[in-house]
Amino acid sequence: MMLRNMAVAALVAFPMVALAETPNVTAGEWEFVSKTSISGEMEIPDQTETERQCISQEELEGAEFGFIEEEEGCELLDQDLNADGLSYSMVCRAEGGEATIDGEMRFMGERIEGSVDILTQSPMGELSMNTVIEGEYLGECE
């Protein structure tokens, strides 16, 4: 369960700060596919999740836009945000374990690509997790 919590924390960690310019993301309906592979002392099968989300122009222009939300137990170490993307480093601590997280997202108009690398130290041993995220613009929100 701690591993799942760390993965969620890695993808939803802190709010982005307001941008001087609007992110290079088209407002509308998006589909995001996340593929996670895990290596470590335990065998855990790869996981794929698909999520749809409506992103409004108001969200893109507001200070709250982002793929990262505040998560308890996490500390943002570094963040670089501009119209073309986001990169960040953070550490999360929960249930006797710690995760070091490095992530990046690239905004390309009607596509978003990114990855999150997580190294987890826990009572179960060391685990390395990589999540590749692909987002595709589908059209107007319904």
Stockholm file with secondary structure:
# STOCKHOLM 1.0

chainA/1-142         MMLRNMAVAALVAFPMVALAETPNVTAGEWEFVSKTSISGEMEIPDQTETERQCISQEELEGAEFGFIEEEEGCELLDQDLNADGLSYSMVCRAEGGEATIDGEMRFMGERIEGSVDILTQSPMGELSMNTVIEGEYLGECE
#=GR chainA/1-142 SS CHHHHHHHHHHSCCCCCCCSSCCSBCSEEEEEEEEEEEEESSCCCCEEEEEEEEECHHHHHSTTCSSCCCCTTEEEEEEEEETTEEEEEEEEEETTEEEEEEEEEEECBSEEEEEEEEEEEETTEEEEEEEEEEEEEEESCC
#=GC SS_cons         CHHHHHHHHHHSCCCCCCCSSCCSBCSEEEEEEEEEEEEESSCCCCEEEEEEEEECHHHHHSTTCSSCCCCTTEEEEEEEEETTEEEEEEEEEETTEEEEEEEEEEECBSEEEEEEEEEEEETTEEEEEEEEEEEEEEESCC
//
